[in-house]
Amino acid sequence: MARPTSKAELLTAATIQFSQLEKLIAQLPATAQTAEFTFPLTAKDQAAHWRRDRNLRDVLAHLLEWHQLLLNWVAANRGRVQAVPFLPAPYTWRNYAGLNDEFWRQHQVTSLTAAQTALRQSHQAVLALIDTFSDEALFTKAYFKWTGSTSLGSYCISATSSHYAWAAQKIKRQLRALKST
């Protein structure tokens, strides 16, 4: 799917990718939905998420928390003169892996059902938020001072369709592992 360049494309991509993610989840047997992932890690799997997110709940909680980052960031910056950064202190784009680890730790007591419900709600909230902006506001770089040199749409893509594709990759890998056993 091509990277969205308009609000309509962004809403469509987010909706389609989320729907595909839910269809993949539905393909997992109930026992596998709450179990640890069984797919083997390879030498290529150097990104921290391969070891951090060990089950479906971990993946869905990760998506939920990035939705919350986006929603809170936009809310904090609307109508403000002084920009609030996307990542909460002390995190930056150089050390945000620690934030992902913090999200993981926070959700170790969250049930899969709670994570799924909250993710569906936050997905709808993000779609509603996106819908409040024009194409120009979403896709003009530095339209808002608080987005820096990029566009708000880029942040929205990252928190939705791109992140859903990442999650789908992990679930597909688990489905392949289950079929091979």
C-alpha positions as CSV (number, residue, x, y, z in Angstrom):
1,M,0.0,0.0,0.0
2,A,1.4,3.4,-1.0
3,R,2.2,5.9,1.7
4,P,-0.9,8.2,2.2
5,T,-0.7,11.7,0.9
6,S,-4.2,12.9,1.8
7,K,-6.6,12.6,4.7
8,A,-8.8,10.3,2.7
9,E,-5.9,8.0,1.9
10,L,-4.7,8.1,5.5
11,L,-8.1,7.2,6.9
12,T,-8.5,4.4,4.3
13,A,-5.0,3.0,5.0
14,A,-5.5,3.1,8.7
15,T,-8.9,1.4,8.5
16,I,-7.7,-1.3,6.0
17,Q,-4.6,-2.1,8.0
18,F,-6.5,-2.3,11.3
19,S,-9.1,-4.6,9.7
20,Q,-6.3,-6.8,8.3
21,L,-4.7,-6.9,11.7
22,E,-8.0,-8.0,13.4
23,K,-8.4,-10.7,10.7
24,L,-5.0,-12.0,11.4
25,I,-5.7,-12.1,15.2
26,A,-8.9,-14.0,14.5
27,Q,-6.8,-16.7,12.7
28,L,-4.9,-17.4,15.9
29,P,-6.4,-20.2,17.9
30,A,-7.7,-18.9,21.3
31,T,-4.9,-20.6,23.2
32,A,-2.3,-19.0,20.9
33,Q,-3.8,-15.6,21.5
34,T,-2.8,-15.7,25.1
35,A,0.3,-17.7,24.8
36,E,3.9,-16.6,24.3
37,F,5.0,-16.4,20.7
38,T,6.8,-19.5,19.5
39,F,8.4,-18.4,16.3
40,P,12.2,-18.6,16.3
41,L,14.3,-15.5,16.2
42,T,17.0,-15.2,13.5
43,A,20.2,-13.3,13.3
44,K,18.2,-10.6,11.3
45,D,15.9,-10.0,14.3
46,Q,18.1,-7.4,16.0
47,A,15.4,-4.8,16.7
48,A,14.4,-4.8,20.4
49,H,10.7,-5.5,19.7
50,W,11.5,-9.1,18.6
51,R,12.6,-9.9,22.2
52,R,10.4,-7.4,24.0
53,D,7.0,-8.1,22.6
54,R,6.5,-11.8,23.5
55,N,2.8,-12.3,22.9
56,L,-0.3,-10.7,21.3
57,R,-1.1,-8.6,24.3
58,D,2.3,-7.0,24.3
59,V,1.9,-6.1,20.6
60,L,-1.6,-4.7,21.0
61,A,-0.5,-2.7,24.1
62,H,2.4,-1.3,22.2
63,L,0.0,0.0,19.5
64,L,-2.4,1.4,22.1
65,E,0.4,3.3,23.8
66,W,1.5,4.9,20.6
67,H,-2.1,5.9,19.8
68,Q,-2.1,7.5,23.3
69,L,1.2,9.4,22.5
70,L,-0.4,10.8,19.4
71,L,-3.7,11.7,20.9
72,N,-2.1,13.4,24.0
73,W,0.5,15.2,21.9
74,V,-2.0,16.8,19.6
75,A,-4.3,17.7,22.5
76,A,-1.4,19.2,24.4
77,N,-0.3,21.3,21.4
78,R,-3.6,22.6,20.0
79,G,-3.8,26.3,20.8
80,R,-0.4,26.5,22.6
81,V,2.4,28.8,21.8
82,Q,5.1,26.7,23.4
83,A,5.4,23.3,21.7
84,V,5.1,20.1,23.7
85,P,7.4,17.3,22.4
86,F,5.8,14.1,21.0
87,L,7.8,11.9,23.4
88,P,7.5,12.6,27.2
89,A,10.6,13.6,29.1
90,P,13.2,12.2,29.5
91,Y,12.7,10.3,26.2
92,T,13.9,11.5,22.8
93,W,14.1,9.9,19.4
94,R,17.6,8.7,20.4
95,N,16.4,6.8,23.5
96,Y,12.8,6.0,22.9
97,A,13.5,2.3,23.2
98,G,13.4,2.9,26.9
99,L,9.8,4.3,26.6
100,N,8.8,1.2,24.7
101,D,10.2,-0.9,27.5
102,E,8.3,1.2,30.0
103,F,5.1,0.6,28.1
104,W,5.8,-3.1,28.1
105,R,6.3,-3.2,31.8
106,Q,3.1,-1.2,32.5
107,H,1.0,-3.7,30.5
108,Q,2.3,-6.9,32.0
109,V,-0.9,-6.9,34.2
110,T,-3.2,-6.0,31.3
111,S,-5.4,-8.8,30.0
112,L,-5.6,-9.5,26.3
113,T,-9.3,-8.6,26.3
114,A,-8.6,-5.3,27.9
115,A,-5.8,-4.5,25.5
116,Q,-8.0,-5.4,22.5
117,T,-10.9,-3.3,23.8
118,A,-8.7,-0.3,24.6
119,L,-6.9,-0.6,21.2
120,R,-10.2,-0.6,19.3
121,Q,-11.3,2.5,21.2
122,S,-8.0,4.3,20.7
123,H,-8.0,3.4,17.0
124,Q,-11.5,5.0,16.6
125,A,-10.3,8.1,18.6
126,V,-7.3,8.5,16.3
127,L,-9.5,8.2,13.2
128,A,-11.8,10.9,14.6
129,L,-8.8,13.1,15.4
130,I,-7.4,12.7,11.9
131,D,-10.8,13.6,10.5
132,T,-10.7,17.0,12.3
133,F,-7.7,18.2,10.2
134,S,-7.6,19.3,6.6
135,D,-5.3,17.8,4.0
136,E,-3.2,20.9,4.2
137,A,-2.9,20.6,8.0
138,L,-2.0,17.0,7.8
139,F,0.4,16.9,4.9
140,T,2.2,20.2,4.8
141,K,5.6,19.9,6.5
142,A,5.9,22.2,9.4
143,Y,2.3,23.4,9.1
144,F,2.2,23.4,12.9
145,K,5.3,24.6,14.7
146,W,5.0,21.7,17.1
147,T,5.5,19.1,14.3
148,G,9.0,20.4,13.6
149,S,10.2,19.9,10.1
150,T,7.8,17.0,9.3
151,S,4.0,16.9,8.9
152,L,1.3,15.9,11.3
153,G,0.2,13.2,8.8
154,S,3.6,11.5,9.1
155,Y,3.0,11.1,12.8
156,C,-0.5,9.8,12.1
157,I,0.8,7.3,9.6
158,S,3.4,6.1,12.0
159,A,0.9,5.6,14.8
160,T,-1.7,3.8,12.5
161,S,-1.1,2.1,9.2
162,S,2.7,1.7,9.5
163,H,2.4,0.4,13.1
164,Y,-0.4,-1.9,12.2
165,A,1.8,-3.4,9.4
166,W,4.5,-3.9,11.9
167,A,2.1,-5.8,14.2
168,A,0.7,-7.8,11.4
169,Q,4.3,-9.0,10.5
170,K,4.7,-10.4,14.0
171,I,1.3,-12.1,14.0
172,K,1.9,-13.6,10.5
173,R,5.2,-15.0,11.8
174,Q,3.4,-16.6,14.7
175,L,0.8,-18.1,12.4
176,R,3.5,-19.6,10.2
177,A,5.2,-21.0,13.3
178,L,1.9,-22.6,14.5
179,K,1.3,-24.2,11.1
180,S,4.8,-25.7,11.1
181,T,4.2,-27.6,14.4
